[in-house]
């Protein structure tokens, strides 16, 4: 039995309300269950109840056992002095306010509908499944799933927005600098994301601005700070970057001691850090005020056009500094740009609109729904249960569902879990 289940029972009135009585035998009439509180303090605010002949307005606290009141030290917390009813599954102890007055207790176990209890046990006795509702997920109607996934997507954006606004504060409210840091992390993908972010954090964005008019300077800055120029290679291009980096290092007093070394291990050649850093340098060489351009872009095609760049000439015949390879164009693919849109550009648009006190929900939905669904183990598994992910908004929402609800057993706060319990 989880306390969340009792919250669900109380919130949705899934109990017999006729002839409710406290542990002392006083009749209870529920006029209003109150507002569910997900933060510190009593579980439900502003409830209205009639206990005996007295009408009460105040808060409701819920526990599995009455004695949990003392386990959580509520008897010494003034925030609980306005509790008018203690709702429990099992009453095993009287509880008191700070002034030693008894709080009426309602024991729920004799009033809960057997169907609700049966549905709860079925949902939470599925420990061997990938998710608790694995066997019943396919029975949920499309309307419930689609609406819940949209809510989950914006919940995911809110979480990412908190991270972005933290970066903004560290960047002294410079949105262009925030964009560079986020793009750097995204260009590093999963393997080198943290390394590329540490690279972006290792120098002030104004230094990149001052180097932006010369591609060799941009590449020297990125390759040098990442440590990729430390090894001696008999290659004129490498030597030229070393010389340029030495000049920049002296001029701007650059320090890369805290930069994580990028990895080549188990990466496809097109994702080597050398290739991705050259592409990132070319993006900034080709665009001044990239943040403003991206904020102004309202379609996927507009955003794609801003990232239609290749590596510099040397990397067309190399993947590393030391070994030549067959000549190939190494442009940024549309698939990669789609990842940038999902993981960087849309969260940035959302955060910027929030910062400005605006709403871009329709524009954001139009963008993300125009992108194909992502393919990963989470999305693939959900689609094997029911074909629910048809665009990137839904695939992002499914990741949020799995990581923030299913794994944490928060079925009672999930629209799908609620739907199954209501059945």
Number of C-alpha atoms within 10 A of each C-alpha: 11 12 14 16 18 22 20 16 18 20 15 12 14 19 17 12 13 11 10 20 20 19 14 9 13 17 16 22 18 15 13 13 18 20 14 17 12 9 7 7 15 21 19 21 19 18 20 19 22 16 20 13 10 8 12 16 18 18 26 25 21 23 21 21 18 22 16 16 20 13 10 10 9 20 18 14 12 12 15 21 19 17 23 23 23 23 23 22 20 17 21 12 14 14 21 19 19 15 10 9 10 13 16 21 25 26 22 21 16 13 17 19 14 13 13 18 17 11 15 21 13 14 22 15 11 14 9 8 10 14 19 21 20 16 13 14 17 16 13 15 11 13 8 12 16 15 11 18 23 17 14 22 21 20 15 18 21 16 11 18 20 12 13 23 19 13 19 18 12 13 17 10 13 13 19 19 23 25 20 20 23 24 21 25 24 23 24 23 19 10 18 23 18 19 23 30 21 22 26 24 20 17 17 13 17 11 15 20 16 11 18 21 15 12 18 20 23 28 25 27 27 22 23 23 27 26 16 19 20 11 10 12 13 9 11 9 13 20 14 14 20 21 15 18 24 16 15 19 17 10 10 11 10 18 13 17 11 13 19 17 19 21 14 15 8 9 12 8 13 13 18 20 27 24 24 23 22 25 24 23 27 23 21 21 21 15 14 14 10 16 19 11 14 19 16 12 16 14 15 16 11 13 20 20 12 16 22 16 21 21 21 18 12 15 21 18 15 19 20 17 18 12 10 13 11 9 12 10 13 21 17 20 13 14 13 14 22 21 17 22 23 18 18 21 22 21 24 25 23 24 24 19 15 15 12 9 8 11 15 15 13 8 15 20 16 15 19 21 15 16 18 16 17 21 12 10 10 17 21 17 15 21 16 10 14 16 13 19 22 15 15 24 26 25 25 25 24 26 21 20 23 17 13 15 18 18 13 10 18 15 25 22 14 16 17 20 23 15 15 20 21 13 8
